[in-house]
Amino acid sequence: MPAVDHPTATEPAARPPARGPGRGHHRARTGTTTSGSTPTPGRRRRLDPTVGRRPAAPFEPPGDPELDGTGDPPEQPTRRRALLVALAAAATASAAALVAGLLSWSPEPPEPVESTGTARPLTAAEADRLAALRVTNQRDVRAGVRVTVGEGGGRTELVGWVDWARPLVYLDVGGPGAGAERGLVQATPSTLLVRPDPAATATPAPPPLVPPDDRWRLRELPAGRGLPAVRDLLLGLGADRVDPAGPEARWLRRETVDGVPVDVLQAPLAPLGPTAHGSTPGPATTGPPDPQPQLWVDRDARLHRLAGWLPDGTPVTVELARADRPTLRPVDALGGRPGLPRALSDAEADRLARLPARLRAAGGATLTVTEPSAGLRGTGWLSWAGSAAYLSVVAGDDPGRRTLVRARPGSVARLVVPAGAAPAPPLPAPAGLVRAAGRPPGDDVERLLDAALRAGAVPATAAVRIRADRVANRTVDVIEVRGTLRWWVDRGGLARRLELRTGRGVWVQLELSPGPVPALPGAERMVRPSTRRR
């Protein structure tokens, strides 16, 4: 019997056969033999994989057991495939439903822009816009306006601008019912100036941006009607604080104004105040009369139209052109064009301090005075060397006579005579004027003459520079003293104009042309004409 080799302690045991690829292979078991073979003592036997076991699957490339189900029990792949099929079917059905919905969808029709909705209380957003209406105007500074007062053949039409920041109204007045008010208007909260023009066309047009400098008259009319009521309404549309909307405010409908969507609201408006009539104008009015005005307000709280009643019961409509915002220039009687007031520079303060000496050295000046309250206009002379003034004044409403005025510091004498052919006062002065007793200055013209004659030194701390300007083809600095007196001083230190603010809110002007003057009544000494060029 041949000898059998057994492993020794120093010889390693034989390696088990390598594991084949794929699944279904198992490690060899010891103590067993293959079918039909004789067991060999001390050697491991492999179990026949065909006996009591499922045959090994053929080789497949390795994959993901979680996706392909190769690691699942035999019944699991079928369930997973069924689940995937169900999910795919649900997704397909959802996509089909979405496509069908998109094909059948159409946008909802937009809300009608011009609709006659039912009146209702304001929403919170509408109430906020109504409350901010006047503050928005103040912030926008200016707007173009077209105002219609009255109806039919008796209506008055006004076209121009309102400046809420200044504040100032500048209008051209026309229409079939304008009458004597036809012409130009400039107004502040306290002053209303008119420039009548009866020959103007019936249809008003925007006034010239640079207003005419003559024929402006102060007009004092009763409040609550006519031009003062329109002025108060327009300026009152601006404010620096909000006006909370009251419970009586209502939303009426939606419209468009010049392509801008607006909400038509009905609510009390402070500038209109209580009305005397008790109804709201306009073709859209339905139902019982209501004294509250209608307001066309856009999404930015900007007013585009207003329809209401003036305090005297006259219907009024205001249309605002929000993009028409030119800078307005007040006429000289209202202070002239705006400036940026500031403290005097050293050079300006020096010229102001030397002004009295420069005026006395100049000797005198030819003067022209304009007073818009009564339409007064006068011409004459002023002598700083002789401390006297002599002029002739004519009132606009009484051109058939004139008033001769003789003035000295603190004293004025007057004499009324028939109007002469020449605007200058007669020389020599009438004896009646020379003998007339003097009295303290009374009206605005007399007080302005007195200020010009005194022309004392002014401390720089009491003055501010308003702006640079031009007069008589010269550049001047407009210097305001204590808020009531304005000297127009050229760069050579001579005064070219003097203005006095009156209690009515207008400025009286005294134009000065320094030069030789004749002998004036009441002068301390005669001033010889000088040929020296200044």
PAKOL-418740 format. One record per atom (N, C-alpha, C, O): x, y, z. Coordinates in steps of 0.001 Angstrom, whole numbers, plus 500000, padded with zeros to 6 digits. Layout:
// PAKOL-418740
XYZ...
This chain:
// PAKOL-418740
500867498817500000500000500000500000500882501203500000501737501355500872500703502003499103501598503150499016501483504043500217500427504115500846502548504720500540502535505609501702501802506900501364501878507383500234501078507470502361500298508722502224501045509824502927501448509700504084501216510884502211501920512031502826500985512769503744499885513137503331501393513002505001500641513799505976501397515060506282502624515035506368500720516135506446501411517392506778502053517295508118501491516716509048503174517830508226503866517842509487503683519186510140503067520101509594504263519277511380504116520536512122504853521654511431504492522824511559505869521298510710506665522349510051506210522611508643506767523498507997505267521923508142504806522082506757503394522601506751502531521963507354503120523628506161501753524195506199500774523305505493501095522593504541499563523374505999498503522571505395498174523114504014498431524274503693497594522230503211497238522649501846496167523717501871495260523639502700496232524771500946495242525854500879493928525333500352493910524485499459492839525821500883491542525432500314491428526002498922492061527009498604490617525360498077490475525874496707489915527276496697489133527627497581490295528102495712489807529493495625488345529514495332487813528675494604487646530583495970486184530749495784485902531227494374486494532192493888484988530531493736484640530897492363483845532169492306483338532618493335483718532755491171482933533992491024481455533728491170480991532599491011480734534758491466479281534672491580478874534218492938479698533993493824477565534086493088476988533649494353476720532140494306476850531500493263476352531605495441476010530181495535477191529305495848477014528097496005478394529847495947479558529056496310479766529129497791479607530190498394480125528004498397480278527911499861481637527336500156482265526647499352482057527668501381483332527106501807483214525582501942482144525065502261484335524860501695484355523385501814484201522981503253484738523622504157483473521927503456483274521392504801484210520205505022484461519422504105484714520081506223485602518962506577484785517752506918483644517862507367485384516564506700484722515300507069483706514816506115482953513907506466483614515348504922482624514912503940483350514564502664484484514981502431482673513795501851483245513370500571482267513614499493481070513771499737482764513648498304481874513762497162481218512430496919481724511394497350480096512446496234479345511235495981480165510259495164480768510623494154480180509015495614480854507951494893482347507878495132483022507117494438482890508607496051484326508587496319484578508064497697483689508091498548485762507594497931486123507055499233486725508148500058487650508832499621486206508317501254486727509382502101488176509129502416488618507999502625488883510210502441490307510144502742490525510689504125490172511832504411491122509857505013491336510340506386492214511573506379493208511671505659491775512562507261492572513776507474492465514806506373493124515842506462491683514585505353491566515561504256490131516048504147489196515260504286489952517324503903488619517926503774487991517503502469488660517304501456486648517369502534485927516998501332484967518103500961484425518763501849484738518327499688483814519355499203482451518759499013482286517634498542481470519560499399480089519113499244479661519347497806479903520406497227479021518337497249478532518493495873477470519575495856476440519400496507477654520672495160476668521769495174475346521370494593474363522083494795475262520276493884473984519881493280473118519116494230471944518876493947473670518725495354472911517893496287472267518802497302472966519430498098470937518891497298470172519663498291470353521160498187469916521898499070470981521618497138471206523075496991470740523529495614470693522756494657470390524844495549470008525446494269471251525664493433472254526149493956471226525323492147472412525497491308472861526951491307472039527863491393474151527157491211474712528516491194474260529267489944474176528714488848473975530536490156473562531386489020474745531670488131475880531729488603474496531844486856475611532159485964476219533509486322475581534319486995477407533747485889478136534970486248477502536205485607477181536221484419477332537248486444476829538555485986477760539627486519478357539446487581477894540696485840478724541788486358478149542320487656476930542362487827479014542724488569478504543224489861477658544473489642478007545298488798476560544640490373475672545798490302475302546274491689475883545846492687474298547193491738473845547738493018472701546895493513471646546856492881472880546217494629471804545345495121470540546099495413469451545533495321470657547424495780469454548175496135468626548498494915467427548752495027469277548493493694468537548870492493468113547679491665466995547618491153469022546741491545468665545615490669468009544482491397467548543538490755467942544527492745467233543503493504467959542201493583467345541203493959469240542136493250469954540861493289470176540359494693470385539167494920470128541298495649470314540846497026469034540562497737469051540245498927467895540665497040466605540434497685466277538959497671466846538190496897465349538569498536464806537208498451464134537015497117463887537988496406463832535783496760463290535504495423462043536270495086461831536602493920461168536579496106459900537222495776459994538741495717459054539370495232461092539377496191461186540829496270461300541522494911460627542539494742462073541083493942462151541800492655460818542033492003460610543077491386459929541112492117458602541279491501457855542429492144457246543241491447457894542510493492457214543621494169457808544969493791457065545923493556459120545067493729459749546339493404459390546792491995459115547969491762459394545841491054459014546210489689457576546696489626457258547624488882456710546069490407455303546493490420455170547919490968454410548737490450455947548194492048455888549528492631456390550587491650455782551650491530457479550314490957457994551270489978457020551513488848456869552641488379456366550466488413455364550627487349454225551510487816453740552345487052453777551341489084452668552156489612453066553626489702452284554507489345454288553891490183454743555280490269454851555927488890454464557084488722455364555209487917455459555754486560454087556068485995453916557066485296453108555223486292451743555470485808451151556719486446450485557509485777451404556898487777450875558083488462451509559358487908450816560356487712452819559334487654453481560510487104452954560853485720452756562021485386452730559818484923452196560058483582450815560693483645450508561596482866449975560219484577448619560780484715448673562229485177447913563064484686449587562544486138449699563922486620450151564855485508449611565951485360451143564428484721451612565268483615450514565509482597450373566615482076449738564477482316448647564641481353447618565634481871447108566458481112447308565556483183446330566490483751446857567921483711446097568845483421448159568125484000448737569462483971448704570050482569448348571215482389449074569250481578449042569736480196447631570109479788447413571134479142446683569286480162445287569593479816444828570889480471444104571675479860445261571118481750444873572356482428445484573583481775444813574603481620446763573491481387447404574622480734446763574953479401446616576123479047446378573910478655445751574159477359444385574799477497443972575570476631443678574492478573442326575029478744442307576335479541441240576939479657443493576830480126443503578027480971443496579285480123444104579327479054442823580285480592442855581615479969442833582642481094442157582423482099443566583782480954443630584774482041442265585384482294441431585513481398442068585764483592440818586414483946440776587791483301441812588447483191439628588233482881439544589563482259439950590633483253439572590554484422440733591663482808441152592714483732439955593479484257438888593539483646440193594070485442439139594859486048438863596071485177439812596723484742437629596397484905437340597536484025437932598809484599437784599106485784438624599574483711439281600791484160438258601864484480438382602554485491437264602012483646436225603003483884434940602266484240434194601817483370434712602158485509433546601439485984432800602294486989433396603129487670431538602092487077430701602803488043430400601851489181429300601307489286431390601659490027431223600744491137430271601300492172429870602462492112429924600472493101429073600883494215429926601538495275430981601019495639429474602686495778430234603388496809430408602488498027429493601771498429431586602545498592431912601719499762432927602464500612433538603423500142433116602040501854434163602661502689435543602398502103435733601459501330436487603224502473437845603086501976438546601894502614438331601572503782439393601249501812440285600252502388441400600981503148441527602203503067442193600216503878443285600829504637444275601522503708444752602614504017444592600891502560445535601495501621444965602772501011445694603750500847443682602782500672443053603980500110443013605107501132443242606267500788442726604773502383442716605786503438444098606397503631444218607601503858445139605579503542446500606096503677446837607052502537447459608090502761446426606704501307446710607576500171445956608902500292446500609960499978444722608840500740443949610061500925444578610937502009444627612160501871445052610319503074445675611087504155446958611767503701447293612849504184447681611139502772448973611681502314448840612596501115449860613038500586447638612903500660447446613656499421448136615021499478448904615353498575447882615809500506448446617155500569449945617137500837450674618001500349450409616155501610451854616035501839452570615687500532453672616174500280451949614850499706452541614508498415452667615740497524453679615911496845451652616593497523451742617836496750452895618707497238453668619240496441452998618839498549454082619653499102455443619097498701456368619855498409455563617776498688456818617138498312457124617331496828458286617488496455456101617321495982456302617512494541456585618961494163457007619229493038456366619890495069456707621314494948455757622077494036455146623050494477455613621666492774454823622440491811454001621529490920454274620335490802452984622117490290452190621404489289451459622429488433451152623533488884451185622043487188450343622861486336448882622673486715448489621594487160448077623715486542446669623655486933445799624266485841446215625173485120444598623750485742443533624325484924442281624322485792441804623265486204441761625499486064440646625659487000439447626204486232439578627131485432438290625625486482437028626127485920436104626470487077435762625609487888435703627736487148434810628219488195433483628582487554433441629373486612432405628012488058431095628266487473430813627318486321431587626399486055429707627546485646429266626654484571428743627473483403428361628633483552428735626835482231428124627427481047428761628735480641429978628908480720427906629668480198428392630947479703428911631871480775429505632898480450428713631551482043429207632403483121430468631887483774430882632397484815431083630887483179432243630278483827433502631141483628433620631892482660434415631007484564435731631627484492436775630516484448436719629567485229437721630643483534438756629630483376440110630238483729440411631374483361440924629460484453442238629913484886443262628831484553443045627656484851444366629220483943445421628283483527446757628806484041447041629999483938447567627925484587448881628349485068449508627304485960449471626112485655450089627753487071450838626852487947450610627231489402450250628361489730450834626244490258450845626467491701452159625925492252452582624823491904452793626703493106454034626307493781453718626217495269453531627232495940453662624963495782453292624777497189454453625073498121454226625390499288455674624983497654456825625197498528457074626679498784457545627040499862456763627562497799457111628973497973456305629672499049456957630231499931455006629724499106453999629287498130453605630443497200453687631614497571453166630074495960452850631070494943451899630469493923452010629297493564450960631290493462450053630930492373450270631925491245450328633132491477450391631413490010450598632263488833449641631767487760449773630639487285448655632618487363447565632185486508447270633223485432447527634416485594446717632721484322446104633559483304444603633354483408444128632219483373443859634433483535442418634373483771441687634714482485441974635721481838440731633855482123439938634087480925438585633420481058438091633202482164437993633098479921436665632502479939435577633538479772435818634725479987434374633111479391433290634075479133432847634859480356432282635943480214433088634338481555432646635044482755433739635778483484433527636201484620434927635955482872436051636571483575435812638046483876436143638517484963435242638773482926434953640182483144436198640995483419437186640882482694436164641826484474437280642708484809438473641948485352439562642511485458438295640685485697439404639900486225440278639300485120441267638630485416439928639532483863440708638978482771442110639577482776442277640794482861443135638688482683444522639125482722445364638151483531445000636983483658446484638611484078447398637770484839447189637964486331446764639021486795447505636898487067447370636913488532448600636253489130449022635186488684449171636891490139450148636262491025449681636478492453449277637577492835449745635398493238449200635485494590450006634641495554450501633570495202450133635140496780450678634414497912449538634229498910448442634737498673449758633522500018448650633353500969448060634657501482446895634678501878448825635748501489448325637001502047448152638112501022447583639154501349448622637927499801448632639007498820448177638496497466448542637396497049447372639305496781446899638955495449447134640132494527446571641209494722447976639921493515448275640954492537447657640579491203447685639415490803447093641572490508446503641341489199447123642311488209447551643410488562447156641873486966447582642723485856446470642680484817446504641848483910445493643558484936444317643488484067444697643641482596445590644410482238443994642889481761444200642962480311442856642702479639442594641585479191442006643717479566440673643514478979440713643052477530439756642439477057441805643334476812441888642963475405442378641536475205442520641097474063442641640801476277443140639439476141442066638542475535440875638840475620442499637447474926441555636518474310440705635846475379441076635782476551439562635351474943438636634729475889439182633415476435438885633044477571439976632712475638440531631423476075441884631647476725442804632115476055442041631332477997443321631573478665444384630600478187444077629509477706445638631008478324446792630188477977447800630279479112447729631206479919448732629345479194449745629454480245450453630798480186450872631215479106450598631487481306451236632817481303452724632722481010453301631641481132453362633824480625454810633802480341455601633491481611455282633990482691456635632661481468457424632282482640458145633479483251458327633533484467458556634436482427459105635695482950457976636718482915457637637221481844457394637031484054456205637895484042456539639328483660457665639773483881455589640058483094455815641487482812456122642232484107455667641837485181456890643302484003457316644021485211456519645295485465456897646087486329455428645512484735454672646747484946453175646437485061452715645342484737452429647455485540450964647446485606450409646403486585449251646007486452451179645961487533450660645052488558449997645868489657450534646870490129448815645409490050448041646120491068447654645162492186447331643997491952447694645678493391447219644897494525445693644875494505445049645920494413445130643683494592443678643547494576443228642939495916443641641842496291442393643668496604441855643192497878440373642879497669439548643781497528440057641595497653438698641125497396438205640332498605439013639821499380436914640229498766436382639444499894436766637978499775436774637418498678437079637367500887437486635963500898436288635063500630435141635459500835436572633836500163435519632839499971434862632852498617433964632051498360435290633749497736434684633807496414435688634348495412436652635017495786435458634053494124436287634581493061437751634189493185438076633078493603438638635122492813440067634850492804440628634490494188441431633562494281440238635189495268440767634772496580440399633341496939441208632627497532439180632907496586438776631537496906439585630525496095439976629483496620439839630828494810440654629923493988442081629877494528442671628801494632442638631043494872443978631089495459444073630243496722445015629468496885443092630392497619443109629624498873442975628127498616443596627319499306442163627755497620441993626342497301443287625743496780443712624688497250443923626402495810445126625847495200446275625749496202446939624716496289446506626815496951447591626773497924447280625810499071448189625222499656446000625655499386445619624751500467445753623283500124445635622433501006445999622963498845446194621558498466447550621020498900447806619824498762448425621879499422449711621432499943449770621618501446449269622611501973450379620664502139450524620736503597451725619902504000452174619032503254452243620181505201453422619459505679453071618341506645453965617777507276451802618008506778451408616901507633450189616198507032449428616787506265450025614940507393448949614143506814447613614539507412447546615098508507446547614241506676445177614484507128444476613135507244444048612589506227444345612581508444443702611265508563442313611261507928441524612186508123442033610218507175440730610103506510439644609828507532439826609010508435438518610505507394437407610316508300436522609160507887436670608629506786435608608762508749434737607623508427433753607911507301433194606982506719433532609192506985432586609524505920433186609381504530432454609451503543434509609182504422435162609055503115434680607793502406434465606762503042434513607878501096433996606761500306434803606593499024435293607562498445434929605325498590435454604994497267434271604921496322433268604282496638434371605575495144433251605618494203433467604725492990432585603946492628434641604830492353434854604092491106436310604227490700437093604927491343436657603536489609437989603665489015437864604313487638436909604068486900438851605143487314438898605800486011440359605934485594441264605464486284440567606581484461441919606955484037441922608448483731440948608990483207443029609102484064443225610519483767444557610639483034445616610406483616444500611001481764445712611098480934446510609808480968447739609830481043445805608677480913446459607383480890446888606852482232447471605769482296446625607565483309447030607136484654445807606566485375444806607269485507445855605309485849444730604756486612444573605500487941445548605740488652443347605854488254443067606585489491441843605983490164441020605321489530441746606229491463440544605918492225439817607227492493440428608210492912438516607236492252437708608414492528437171608271493949436374607379494241437620609162494820437238609134496222436364610340496530436439611368495857435552610202497537434711611316497988434953611500499473434701610604500279435455612697499823435834612935501209435931614430501443436138615188500495435786614872502685435980616296502984437415616713502665438347615919502792437577617972502248438891618499501911439050619836502620438239620747502448440110619940503423440292621124504265440293622434503474439661623389503926440968622541502312440990623834501623439622624337501176439419625545501048438698623439500941437375623874500505436519624357501661435664625225501481436739623807502844435961624225503992434498623868503827434143623120502917433640624394504698432204624111504583431625624752503340431948625895503016430778624028502649430151624540501429428762625068501728428108624672502693428348625956500884427046626573501082425975625968500207424790626240500402426365625156499251425393624668498280424840623316498657423626623142498764425741622341498863425287621043499327425164619990498261424364619070498429425903620061497175425888618992496188427228618943495503428034619865495629427468617878494782428749617682494106428557617830492611427665617198492046429386618666491938429172618896490512429684617741489683430319616811490180429384617835488391429958616859487461428917615909486936427935615629487624429104615408485740428124614512485132428040613167485830427044612461485673429069612787486608429042611483487257428197611490488523428034610444489151427655612636488915426906612715490154425591611953490012424827612189489077425341611063490919424074610340490949423608610276492387424393610433493321422311610042492549421789609904493886421582611258494541421546612281493857421447611273495845421177612522496548422389613441496546423519612961496447422183614753496653423314615684496679424211615393497873423757614925498917425506615685497690426485615461498741427481616606498709428046616884497652427718617277499821428615618436499803430076618069499721430909618962499569430431616811499812431839616437499819432395616411498394431717615941497481433614616907498192434196616926496844434627615536496411434783614628497226434814615397495111435354614170494537436811614399494180437184615456493671437630613385494457439075613486494281439554612321493437439250611168493742440302612609492376440880611586491507442329611376491961443189612217491699442597610268492633443889610034493293444509608766492720443841607738492610445802608841492351446468607666491793447113606829492892446955607117494078447844605786492484448429604835493434449537605446494278449895604898495321450090606589493835451159607246494575450659608418495395451452609263495811449360608484495634448735609539496450448831610912495781448845611932496468448898610946494449448931612203493726447529612546493222446837611713492636447136613779493463445830614259493019445915614682491560446815615431491179444977614204490740444938614560489321443729615426488965443758616159487976442688615342489754441492616139489462440706616320490747440755615491491656439985617421490795439128617720491949437855618365491442437902619218490556436735617975491985435448618593491659434711618850492959434446617925493726434379620115493205433718620464494464433029621803494352432603622220493275432929622467495484432253623747495547433091624718496357433665624342497380433167625969495906433798627008496693432913627366497879431729627028497881433453628035498876432634628358500049431356629130499742430398629046500510431312629888498629430091630624498304429109629795497485428081630312497045429418628493497271428499627623496544428746627526495063427987626849494370429781628177494536430084628116493111430816626816492802431790626484493478430361626069491784431076624825491447432466625119490901432671626102490189433406624267491236434779624448490799435365623087490441435122622091491123436134623062489369436868621863488948438328622232488759438643623241488127439209621424489299440653621651489196441279620423488563441088619303489037442025620635487496442798619566486862444275619888487017444709621003486726445043618912487474446465619122487739447313618359486735447094617170486501448278619047486145449258618428485238450521618175486054451318619088486271450700616940486504451769616655487453453160616810486841454117617069487571453298616658485532454614616753484903454981618187484506456117618437484103454047619124484610454288620516484210454751621287485445453930621792486211456095621378485639456617621899486889457757622910486677458852622690487194457545623990485948458638624958485780458864625766487060457979625871487909460055626326487178460346627215488302459655628550488071459798629153487007458906629010489067458133630244488928458935631427489469459704631308490424458726632563488826459411633796489245458377634800489720457566635273488924458393635133490998457470636170491471457823637527490876458986637793490572456834638373490711457095639732490240457835640496491334457877640062492486458418641641490965459208642405491930458383642849493126458900642953494239457111643107492901456263643535494019456095642443495064455736642727496207456354641191494679456300640067495629457695639605496048457848638526496619458700640414495767460049640072496197460970639605495103462159639408495357460474639418493889461342639006492799461711637540492863461185636775493671462637637170491981462997635763491868463645635260493155464254636035493893463514633978493418464027633439494680465549633435494716466214633437493680466073633428495908467510633353496112467836632418497260466966631712497771469096632420497657469566631612498785470157632571499817471348632874499754469359633052500756469871634013501750471055633445502531471071632273502907472043634310502762473228633911503522473818635151504177473414636276503884474775634929505066475468636036505704476336636773504681476728636210503659476625638039504976477419638846504060478867638378504068479411637996505104479473638418502896480914638212502825481614639471503330480971640494503564482927639393503496483677640561503974483557641721502994483402642870503408483629641427501690483535642496500695482146643126500695482016644345500577481106642297500826479737642831500851479497643647502113478856644697502060480005643173503246479857643936504488480585645275504407480102646278504932481737645293503755482484646543503608481734647526502713481671648716503020481167647040501614480390647937500743479169648490501462478823649658501290478517647659502266477346648141502996477740649186504040477024650170504223478862648990504723479302649959505733479678651297505093479457652348505695480240651275503890480656652507503210479536653155502403479739654213501809478348652529502374477258653027501528476863654471501848476747655263500913476646654869503119476246656270503368477246657288502821476850658298502239478539657023503007479543657962502495479534657996500976479688659064500382479356656845500337479323656800498871478114657568498341478212658228497307476973657491499033475785658207498564475968659715498704475594660470497806476543660162499828476766661604499994477780662114498967477668663235498472478761661281498661479742661695497660479112661770496270479495662611495458478155660899496000477472660940494698476595662172494567476320662609493450476156662735495660475362663955495642473876663669495611473166664048496542473386663023494587471957662771494477471669661744493398472572661084492885470369661620493059469949660631492068468579660988491547467755661568492253468352660632490304466992660665489747466268659417490227466847658331490263465004659573490596464293658432491194462962658182490495462348659078489917462548656920490577461226656480490117460672655573491192461334654624491610459469655855491642458856655069492710457646654330492161456873654876491373457490653072492590456350652238492181455739651632493424456416650992494228454429651850493563453703651325494721452474650581494202451528651218493740452466649217494268451389648464493622450063648471494370449043648091493794450041648885495622448790648825496380447710649689495737446574649247495566448067650912495384447117651824494751447506652142493322446930653041492709448473651420492784448914651699491423449631653021491299449559653670490255450331653436492359451027654717492333452338654597491575453028653578491628452659655684490861453938655760490171454392657213490207453635658121489864455639657420490629456133658787490762457539658931490237458284657954490164457907660146489869459249660468489386459718661748490070458904662560490511461033661922490153461584663136490773463057662975491046463763662264490330463524663652492104464945663645492446465112663473493959464202663724494749466286663046494307466656662895495714468081663389495877468953663067495069468321664180496932469645664721497195470117664225498553469552664584499587471164663392498544471749662974499818472589664109500409472685664248501628473190664911499542473982666040500041473093667095500696473483667690501701471900667336500138470995668333500696469928667758501596469127668511502151469890666421501762468901665759502632467477666162502262466691666550503127467150666070500982465812666441500525465432665597499323466291665070498616464111665475499101463568664766497942462357665524497435461631666153498205462150665453496121461043666160495488460564665308494322461332664956493426459251664982494356458740664116493299457259664368493052456567665004493847456803663844491921455408663934491506454848662523491433455445661648490804453696662294492078453097660964492167451716661000491524450926661909491779451430659992490679450137659869490009449550658512490366450237657493490306448266658508490741447571657267491050447002656675489772446545657402488891447033655350489677446551654695488471445079654896488217444650654908487064444278655057489283442835655236489097442424656703489061441233657002488982443395657633489117443074659068489061444162659781488262444930660563488823444234659516486945445324660110486152445149661594485889446056662202485320444049662209486264443815663625485969444492664565486932444525665770486684445022664073487997445722664957488916446933664228489494447052663006489404447812665005490080448997664421490677449292665097492008448806666189492301450094664419492789450457664924494106451944665215494122452762664336493849452301666489494451453695666876494610454106666614496052453394666968496992455257665993496205455731665603497523457103666219497752458014666078496935457228666905498882458519667427499324458875666703500620458076666659501555460078666138500666460441665322501823461812665697502351462740665994501599461903665670503686463155665752504402463147664647505450462085664099505744464289664306506020464279663250507028463292663548508156463436664531508882462287662680508289461287662823509353460179663791509053459350664026509932460100664392507833459091665399507530458686665300506068459533665145505189457368665391505811456822665299504457455746666373504284454942666601505188455733667040503108454686667989502747454129667590501388454856667080500535452807667831501190452132667434499949451332668596499389450887669485500114451161668557498048450319669522497363449727668850496141450469668356495292448376668818496029447691668196494905447476669260493832446958670338494123447869668965492598447763669885491470447239669099490277447275667869490287446752669792489247446337669076488025447533668380487374448677668820487486447230667304486706448284666544486033448879667372484920448150668017484166450190667364484806450867668099483761451251667196482605451053665981482647451796667805481590452195667039480421453425666203480718453556665092480204454324666717481536455559666003481861455370665248483175454718665743484094455954664028483257455813663278484507456637663841485645456293663622486807457724664567485354458573665109486412457880666277487109457052666952486497458202666526488370457592667664489077458071668991488507459182669066487982457258670040488600457638671340488024458758671999488827458868671830490041459586672760488100460659673547488704460512674997488239460277675239487055460643675933489120460765675734490567459479675192491168458427675203490528459572674730492377458425674139493054457375675199493348457734676336493651456104674872493270455049675834493604455229676394495016455696675708495926454841677666495168455000678313496472454184677612497543454597677540498700453021677093497153452199676413498144452890675195498737452698674891499914453678674505497954454410673348498466455574673788499334455883673155500343456222674886498933457371675356499699456925675809501085457620675565502071455748676477501166455280676985502452454559675937503280454325676152504470454200674810502685453418673798503406454201673263504587455403673005504511453467673104505692454104672571506906454328671071506747453523670352506154455404670651507275455716669221507186455055668411508290454668668952509326454933667136508062454370666195509037455168664894508950455896664693507977455052664009509937455808662752509887455362661897508704454213661978508271456266661085508187455887660198507069454731659300507460454675658774508572453790659131506503452601658349506793452483657078505965452542655977506514452319657212504653452088656029503826453404655354503444454484655774503857453279654291502638454453653490502287455459654275501447456665654121501637454987655111500524455897655886499690456675656875500545457879657037500350456025657527501470456711658487502337457728657792503242458814658327503467457404656640503751458354655917504598459556655431503783460679655402504288459323655052502525460436654632501669461354655815501373462575655661501407460798656990501084461625658191500856462437658528502103463612658883502009461816658416503251462516658732504494463690657773504718464763658195505150463485656480504425464580655511504573465707655816503608466876655655503959465383656252502401466425656574501419467217657803501849468433657841501664466554658813502421467251660021502848468145659771504051469224660353504150467717658928504948468511658677506160469732657818505830470847658163506222469547656729505133470664655896504635471816655834505613472947656168505262471547655416506825472593655326507833473379654029507714473046653134506938474438653965508518475271652764508535474471651595509096473691651758510034474669650425508519473952649220508925474966648173509361475866647859508583474865647615510572475787646548510974475578645300510124474450644970509756476664644616509818476580643437508955475744642337509582475147641531508868475693642291510914474915641237511579473418641412511395472655640469511605472986642615511005471556642866510813471130642680509366469981642960509024472039642209508503471734642101507073472088640718506564472954640036507112471397640315505500471684639064504800471676639354503305470965640240502831472475638595502580472469638710501119471416637752500572471483636547500814470454638282499842469369637467499282469804636781498003469602635577497844470405637540497083470796636982495785471600638013495016471691639172495420472171637593493925472734638516492937471677638786491874470880637906491548471670640003491333470668640377490339471282641413489406472455641766489526470471641884488485470921642925487572469856644012487491468657643735487439470327645248487483469447646393487315470268647479486624471439647683486945469647648166485682470326649222484902471619648703484291472632649401484260471566647457483803472711646821483152473919646678484071475058646654483606473673646584485354474741646392486337474414645209487228473258644948487558475481644496487610475319643417488569475263644009489973476097644835490342474281643583490743474099644114492089473932642947493071473589641829492688474187643247494340473878642333495438472638642853496136472594644010496555471616641993496265470389642373496966470593642035498435470683640865498806470666643075499270470965642919500696469741643351501493469273644484501375469242642446502293468036642711503092468437643057504519469231642352505142467878644155505030468200644652506361466977644484507260465926645079507025467140643667508286466105643448509306464755643032508712463705643287509303464793642401507560463590641814506986462615642780506358461584642346505846462895644083506373461934645051505842462497645949504758461727646542504002463818646072504655464424646994503712465458646249502874466255645478503408465444646480501558466398645836500665467157646892499861466567647687499129468486646876500021469360647725499225469920646897498070470426645794498273469822647443496849470436646834495681471726647612495424471687648716494880472861647044495811474143647744495791475012647146494693475233645936494648475509648023493798476375647517492740477781647277493279478067647601494432478667646705492447479999646341492903480873647564493164481945647446493758480414648755492717481139649987493019480713650624494326481292651627494743479691650048494990479269650563496292478141651573496233477827652180497257477504651787495060476381652712494941475057651955494941474965650838494432474034652580495519472706651977495557471994652232494232471985653354493726471399651179493677470646651292492425469147651091492632468344651448491770468782650531493752467355650365494064467209650209495580468093649695496266466073650669496067465723650494497475464291650003497539463411650557496879464048648956498339462704648372498448462292648332499913463114648141500810460993648519500126460417648484501475459256647502501486458342647593500666459303646560502426458178645614502559457060646295503345457286646862504414455856646226502794454707646859503438453945645840504282454201644637504219453021646344505057452198645458505875451256644602505058450678643658505594451081644893503792450207644106502920450957642996502188450373642270501384452240642871502466453000641781501870453607642102500522454109641195499858453584643364500082454186643748498815455397644634499092455564645173500186456233644767498067457426645591498157457236646852497317456917646780496130457439648021497959457446649289497244458869649537496768459815649361497535459035649948495502460370650074494910460711651529494590459878652313494135461977651847494852462517653161494528463741652946493657464799652553494148463596653210492336464719653071491409465593654316491511465086655438491513466922654114491596467866655216491786468881655227490656469478654201490331469071656417490052470098656627489028471010657738489531470751658913489272472098657374490262472970658419490838473487659370489765473850658956488664473511660659490115473978661683489193473586663060489690473065663197490797473829664075488886473499665450489296471998665664489373471230665063488621471587666533490299470171666843490493470011668362490550470964669066490883468811668882490227468594670328490321468424670758491780468445669941492700468253672075491956467982672608493291466599672148493733465608672349493030466549671529494909465308670953495395464741671792496525465498672339497328463394671904496603462798672676497702463077671995499045462906670787499213463515672831499992463787672311501319465167671740501490465491671243502568466003671792500456467345671244500574468197672149501450468011673365501446469134671570502204470004672332503085470931673224502293471243674329502737471372672786501154472233673585500296472018673146498855471561672034498588472347674016497958472172673703496550473264672742496094474420672856496502472886671812495258473834670843494731474084671186493268473176671100492441475332671578492946475657671926491575475754670662490728476266669638491180475263670744489510475442669589488606476918669313488400477714670242488263477273668090488378478660667688488204478814666998486863477972666206486439479931667331486206480202666704484919481133665516485063481425664824484088481599665282486284482497664155486486481726662846486302480650662642486865482314661982485503481666660698485212481889659736486366483009659548486840480800659139486799480894658195487908480592656820487407480614655863488181
